[in-house]
Amino acid sequence: MDAFNDILGAVGGVVWGPVMLVLLLGTGLFLTIGLKFMTIRRLGYAFVQMWKGRAGEGDGQISPFNALMTAMAATVGTGNIAGVATAIFLGGPGAVFWMWMTALLGMATKYGEAVLAVKYREVDELGNYVGGPMYYIRNGLGEKWKWLAFLFALFGTIAAFGIGNTIQANSVAQAAKANFGVPEVATGVVLAALTFLVIFGGVKVLAEVAGKLVPFMAVVYFVGAFAIIITNIEMLPAALATIVSDAFTGTAATGGFAGSTIWLAIRFGVARGVFSNEAGLGTAPIAHAAAKTNDPVRQGTIGMLGTFIDTIIICSMTALVIVMTGAWDSGKTGAELSTHAFELGLPGFGSYVVTFGLIVFAFTTILGWSLYGERCAEYLFGTKIIWPYRVLWVIAVPIGAMASLTTLWNLADVLNGLMALPNLIALLLLSPVIFKITKDYFANK
């Protein structure tokens, strides 16, 4: 297994090398400039549309708000708790800065994905509204690009079992065992049963569950982190200064921290940022394609909020707690580091905030990614694959709960990169479409 992990680490280093980082951040920057910074200027407008989108109007299956919550169910997960902590452990506090930059540029990426998803979506033979990179590649770029759509769907079908299933189940199992002494197999079985009850109800049931669980848990987690930040407010300026300075200088070894370079801060900040908010991966548009909406731009503005809420708000709360409490150089990593930081900030209570948040966030991620993987598999094999895929999805949950965390994280990094490539290429090629319909929409406003 060590040899396999070494191989995955080496492949991950190539996949998330300079070319990928330039493509990922470059695409976000290109779209941000091409949209004339609309994603930042229209942030308030986006929140208004999200609030209005609780019902929805036009064709589709689920409300625009629940489409966002379904997408956020998949993004708000272990990446916000364990992923942020891992980024800081490997890249130092400076990694947080690069997570922020990835998110600000990623808002334009996520906006473009949602716009294209609605514009080029289809209705399958079961009456489901289906869309995402594989559909906007095929319908937007034409038959000669079908191979690229095939690659995205293939990577998505497989990657879903890593980033969206086993890795989430594993994090929940480890948290439940550490805090409550629950055996991994028991956690896996319970998670599998709950997953079965939701995903076999279809996209409407999944969206309804996500629409209730995600906002509730996000508020609970935010309040817990905010309480720690307020009670240690005098440490906030120093924490922010450390994050910004270390982003450009690297971090010297201190305490239980081994030290990091600028490159490590960038690499793990961007990689974990993408793991958390998924901007550029092409997953969120699969959920947004099912929204009841009559305009791609309106759904696009709602869609970009997923990145803002996930990284700029939730991930930042985790990061600030870790840095402000001084836990970042304790030698701990992953969910253990986040738990340690929250416990330092809220003695006797903080660990439960993290554990409860991790369990609910990871569960909703399993639900959200079940839709992504299923839609990718449907594109490859047709609607007949839906039920077998759901069965395999449920079976994979307890397997992930008992697997090796290191292997799963390394594998997730590789598969994330492979998914992003076809989607980013499509976004760049279809950017004129994004720019035109956005310009027309706001001109008419």
C-alpha positions in Angstrom: 0.0 0.0 0.0 2.9 2.4 0.7 4.2 1.8 -2.8 0.7 2.6 -4.2 0.5 5.7 -2.2 3.9 6.8 -3.5 2.7 6.3 -7.0 -0.5 8.2 -6.4 1.5 11.0 -4.8 3.8 11.2 -7.8 0.8 11.2 -10.2 -0.9 13.8 -8.1 2.2 16.0 -8.3 2.0 15.9 -12.1 -1.8 16.4 -12.3 -1.7 19.3 -9.9 1.5 20.7 -11.3 2.1 24.1 -12.8 0.1 23.4 -16.0 -3.1 22.5 -14.0 -2.8 25.5 -11.6 -2.3 27.9 -14.5 -5.2 26.4 -16.4 -7.5 26.4 -13.3 -6.6 29.9 -12.0 -6.2 31.2 -15.6 -9.7 30.1 -16.6 -11.2 31.8 -13.6 -9.2 35.0 -14.2 -10.1 34.9 -17.9 -13.8 34.5 -17.2 -13.7 37.1 -14.4 -12.2 39.7 -16.7 -14.4 38.7 -19.7 -17.4 39.2 -17.5 -16.0 42.6 -16.4 -15.9 41.4 -12.8 -19.7 40.8 -12.8 -19.4 37.9 -10.4 -18.1 40.3 -7.7 -20.1 43.4 -8.7 -23.4 41.5 -8.8 -22.9 39.5 -5.5 -25.8 41.3 -3.9 -28.0 40.6 -6.9 -27.1 37.0 -6.7 -28.3 36.7 -3.1 -31.5 38.4 -4.1 -32.0 35.8 -6.9 -31.2 33.0 -4.5 -33.9 34.2 -2.1 -36.4 34.6 -4.9 -35.5 31.1 -6.2 -37.1 29.2 -3.4 -40.0 28.4 -5.7 -38.7 28.8 -9.2 -40.4 29.5 -12.5 -40.0 27.8 -15.9 -39.0 24.3 -16.9 -37.1 22.0 -14.6 -37.6 19.6 -11.6 -36.4 21.4 -8.5 -36.4 25.0 -7.3 -33.3 27.2 -8.1 -32.6 27.4 -4.4 -32.7 23.7 -3.9 -30.5 23.3 -7.0 -27.9 25.4 -5.2 -28.4 23.5 -2.0 -27.9 20.2 -3.8 -24.7 21.5 -5.4 -23.6 22.8 -1.9 -24.5 19.5 -0.4 -21.8 18.0 -2.5 -19.3 20.8 -1.9 -19.8 21.5 1.8 -18.2 18.4 3.3 -14.9 17.1 4.6 -13.1 19.7 2.5 -14.4 22.5 4.7 -13.2 20.8 7.9 -10.5 18.1 7.1 -9.5 19.6 3.7 -8.7 23.0 5.1 -6.8 21.5 8.0 -4.8 19.3 5.6 -4.0 22.3 3.4 -2.6 24.2 6.4 -0.7 21.1 7.6 1.0 20.5 4.3 1.3 24.1 3.0 1.2 26.2 6.1 -1.2 29.1 6.9 -0.3 30.6 3.5 -2.3 27.9 1.8 -5.5 29.6 3.1 -4.7 32.7 1.0 -4.5 30.7 -2.1 -7.7 29.0 -1.2 -9.3 32.5 -1.1 -7.8 33.4 -4.5 -9.0 30.2 -6.0 -12.5 30.9 -4.7 -12.7 34.5 -5.9 -11.7 33.5 -9.4 -13.7 30.3 -9.1 -16.9 32.2 -8.7 -16.7 33.2 -12.4 -15.9 29.6 -13.3 -18.9 28.3 -11.3 -21.1 31.0 -12.9 -20.1 29.9 -16.4 -20.7 26.3 -15.6 -24.2 26.9 -14.4 -25.0 29.2 -17.3 -23.9 26.5 -19.8 -25.6 23.7 -17.9 -29.1 25.4 -18.2 -28.6 26.5 -21.8 -27.5 23.1 -23.1 -29.5 20.8 -20.9 -31.7 18.0 -22.1 -34.7 15.9 -20.9 -34.0 12.1 -20.7 -36.4 9.4 -21.5 -37.5 9.3 -17.8 -38.4 13.0 -17.9 -35.3 14.1 -15.9 -33.6 17.4 -16.7 -30.0 16.4 -17.3 -27.0 18.6 -18.0 -23.4 19.4 -17.1 -20.1 19.4 -18.9 -20.7 16.3 -21.0 -23.9 17.9 -22.4 -22.5 21.4 -23.0 -19.4 19.9 -24.6 -21.5 17.8 -27.0 -24.3 20.3 -27.6 -22.2 23.4 -27.5 -19.0 22.4 -29.2 -20.4 19.8 -31.6 -19.9 16.2 -32.5 -16.1 16.5 -33.0 -15.8 17.2 -29.3 -17.8 14.2 -28.1 -14.6 12.4 -27.0 -14.0 15.2 -24.5 -17.5 14.8 -23.2 -16.9 11.1 -22.9 -13.7 11.6 -20.9 -15.5 13.9 -18.4 -18.3 11.5 -17.9 -15.9 8.6 -17.5 -13.8 10.4 -14.9 -16.9 11.7 -13.1 -18.4 8.2 -12.9 -15.3 6.9 -11.2 -14.2 9.9 -9.3 -17.6 10.2 -7.5 -16.8 7.0 -5.6 -13.6 8.7 -4.2 -14.2 12.4 -3.5 -18.0 12.0 -3.0 -18.4 8.7 -1.3 -15.6 6.7 0.3 -13.6 9.7 1.5 -16.7 11.2 3.1 -17.7 8.0 4.8 -14.1 7.5 6.0 -14.0 10.9 7.6 -17.3 10.4 9.4 -16.2 6.9 10.6 -13.0 8.3 12.0 -14.8 11.2 13.8 -17.4 8.9 15.3 -14.8 6.5 16.5 -12.5 9.2 18.0 -15.3 11.0 19.8 -17.9 8.4 20.6 -16.1 5.1 20.3 -18.4 3.9 17.5 -16.7 1.1 15.3 -16.1 2.1 11.7 -18.2 -0.7 10.4 -21.3 0.4 12.4 -20.9 4.0 11.1 -20.6 2.7 7.6 -23.8 0.6 7.8 -25.8 3.4 9.3 -24.6 5.9 6.7 -25.3 3.4 3.9 -28.9 2.9 5.2 -29.6 6.6 5.4 -28.1 7.1 1.9 -30.3 4.4 0.5 -33.5 6.0 1.9 -32.7 9.3 0.2 -31.1 8.5 -3.2 -33.7 5.9 -4.2 -36.3 8.7 -4.0 -34.7 10.5 -6.9 -33.5 14.0 -7.5 -36.6 15.7 -6.0 -36.3 13.9 -2.6 -32.5 14.5 -2.6 -33.0 18.2 -3.3 -35.6 18.5 -0.5 -33.3 16.9 2.0 -30.4 19.0 0.9 -32.5 22.2 1.0 -33.1 21.6 4.8 -29.9 20.0 6.0 -27.3 22.2 4.4 -28.6 25.6 5.6 -29.2 24.3 9.1 -25.7 22.7 9.5 -23.9 25.7 7.8 -25.5 28.1 10.3 -24.6 25.8 13.3 -21.0 25.5 12.2 -20.7 29.2 11.4 -22.0 30.2 14.8 -19.6 27.8 16.6 -16.6 29.1 14.7 -17.7 32.8 15.0 -18.0 32.4 18.8 -14.3 31.3 18.9 -13.2 34.1 16.6 -15.1 36.8 18.7 -13.7 35.5 22.0 -10.2 35.6 20.5 -10.7 38.7 18.4 -7.3 40.2 19.5 -5.6 37.4 17.6 -7.4 38.1 14.4 -5.0 40.7 12.9 -2.0 38.6 13.6 -3.7 35.5 12.1 -4.6 37.4 8.9 -1.1 38.8 8.6 0.4 35.3 9.0 -1.9 33.9 6.3 -1.0 36.6 3.8 2.7 36.8 4.6 3.2 33.0 4.5 1.5 32.9 1.1 4.5 34.6 -0.4 7.3 33.5 1.9 6.5 29.9 2.9 6.5 28.8 6.5 9.5 27.9 8.6 9.4 24.8 10.8 7.9 25.5 14.2 6.3 23.4 16.9 5.0 20.3 15.3 5.0 21.8 11.9 7.6 20.6 9.4 7.8 23.8 7.3 6.7 24.6 3.8 7.6 26.5 0.6 5.6 29.0 -1.4 5.0 26.2 -4.0 3.5 23.9 -1.3 1.3 26.7 -0.1 0.0 27.4 -3.6 -0.3 23.7 -4.6 -2.2 22.6 -1.5 -4.2 25.8 -1.2 -5.5 25.5 -4.7 -6.0 21.7 -4.6 -7.9 21.7 -1.3 -9.8 24.8 -2.4 -11.0 23.0 -5.5 -11.7 19.9 -3.5 -13.9 22.0 -1.2 -15.8 24.3 -3.6 -15.3 22.2 -6.8 -15.1 25.3 -9.1 -13.7 24.1 -12.3 -14.5 20.4 -11.7 -17.8 20.7 -13.6 -19.9 18.9 -11.0 -22.1 21.7 -9.7 -23.7 22.4 -13.1 -25.1 18.8 -13.1 -27.3 19.9 -10.2 -28.1 23.4 -11.6 -29.3 21.8 -14.9 -32.4 20.5 -13.0 -33.4 23.9 -11.8 -36.9 25.4 -12.6 -35.7 28.4 -14.4 -36.3 30.2 -17.7 -33.0 32.0 -17.9 -29.4 30.6 -17.7 -27.9 33.8 -16.4 -30.3 33.9 -13.4 -29.3 30.4 -12.4 -25.7 31.2 -13.1 -25.7 34.1 -10.5 -27.3 31.7 -8.0 -24.7 29.0 -8.8 -21.7 31.2 -8.2 -22.8 31.7 -4.6 -21.9 28.1 -3.9 -18.2 28.9 -4.2 -18.6 32.1 -2.2 -20.4 30.5 0.7 -18.4 27.3 0.7 -14.9 28.8 0.7 -15.0 32.5 1.5 -17.3 31.9 4.4 -17.3 28.3 5.7 -13.7 27.3 4.9 -12.4 30.7 6.2 -14.1 30.1 9.5 -12.3 26.8 9.9 -9.0 28.3 8.8 -9.2 31.3 11.1 -10.0 29.0 14.1 -7.0 26.8 13.4 -4.6 29.7 13.0 -5.9 31.9 15.8 -5.9 29.2 18.4 -2.3 28.3 17.4 -3.3 24.7 16.6 -1.9 24.8 13.1 1.7 23.8 14.2 0.5 21.1 16.7 1.6 18.3 14.3 -2.0 17.2 13.9 -3.7 17.1 10.5 -7.1 16.5 8.9 -10.3 16.5 10.9 -8.1 15.8 14.0 -6.5 19.2 13.6 -9.8 21.0 13.2 -11.3 19.2 16.2 -8.2 20.1 18.3 -8.5 23.8 17.3 -12.2 24.0 18.1 -11.7 22.3 21.4 -9.0 24.9 22.3 -11.5 27.7 21.4 -14.5 26.1 23.0 -13.3 23.7 25.7 -15.7 20.8 26.3 -17.9 21.8 23.4 -15.8 22.6 20.4 -15.0 19.0 19.4 -18.7 18.3 19.2 -19.3 21.2 16.8 -16.7 19.8 14.5 -17.9 16.2 14.8 -21.5 17.1 14.3 -20.6 19.3 11.4 -18.4 16.7 9.8 -21.0 14.0 10.0 -23.8 16.1 8.5 -21.6 17.8 5.9 -20.1 14.5 4.8 -23.5 12.8 4.6 -24.9 15.6 2.4 -21.8 15.3 0.2 -22.5 11.6 -0.3 -26.0 12.5 -1.3 -25.0 15.3 -3.7 -22.3 13.3 -5.4 -24.6 10.4 -5.9 -26.4 12.6 -8.4 -23.2 13.7 -10.1 -21.9 10.1 -10.5 -25.3 8.9 -11.6 -25.7 11.5 -14.3 -22.2 10.8 -15.6 -22.9 7.1 -15.7 -26.3 7.8 -17.5 -24.5 9.8 -20.2 -22.2 6.8 -20.8 -24.7 3.9 -20.5 -28.2 5.4 -20.7 -31.0 5.4 -18.0 -30.7 1.6 -17.5 -27.6 2.2 -15.4 -29.3 4.4 -12.8 -30.6 1.7 -10.4 -27.4 -0.5 -10.5 -25.3 2.6 -10.0 -27.4 3.5 -6.9 -26.9 0.0 -5.5 -23.1 0.2 -6.0 -23.1 3.7 -4.4 -24.7 2.4 -1.2 -22.4 -0.6 -1.1 -19.3 1.7 -1.4 -20.2 3.7 1.7 -19.3 1.1 4.4 -16.3 0.1 2.4 -15.0 3.6 2.5 -15.7 3.9 6.2 -13.1 1.2 6.8 -10.5 2.1 4.2 -7.1 4.0 4.4 -7.5 7.8 4.6 -4.1 8.5 3.0 -4.9 6.4 0.0 -8.3 8.0 -0.5 -7.0 11.6 -0.2 -4.3 10.9 -2.8 -6.7 9.2 -5.2 -9.2 12.0 -4.8 -6.6 14.6 -5.7 -5.7 12.7 -8.9 -9.3 12.1 -10.0 -10.2 15.8 -9.3 -7.5 16.9 -11.7 -8.6 14.5 -14.4 -12.2 15.7 -14.2 -11.2 19.4 -14.3 -9.3 19.2 -17.6 -12.2 18.5 -20.0 -14.4 21.0 -18.2 -11.9 23.8 -18.2 -11.2 23.3 -21.9 -14.9 23.5 -22.7 -15.4 26.6 -20.6 -12.6 28.4 -22.5 -14.0 27.3 -25.9 -17.5 28.3 -24.9 -16.6 31.5 -23.2 -18.0 33.7 -26.0 -21.4 32.2 -25.4 -21.1 32.9 -21.7 -20.1 36.5 -22.3 -22.8 37.2 -24.9 -25.8 35.9 -23.0 -24.6 37.6 -19.8 -24.2 40.9 -21.6 -27.7 40.6 -23.3 -29.3 39.7 -19.9 -28.0 42.6 -18.0 -28.5 45.0 -20.9 -32.2 44.1 -20.9 -32.3 44.7 -17.2 
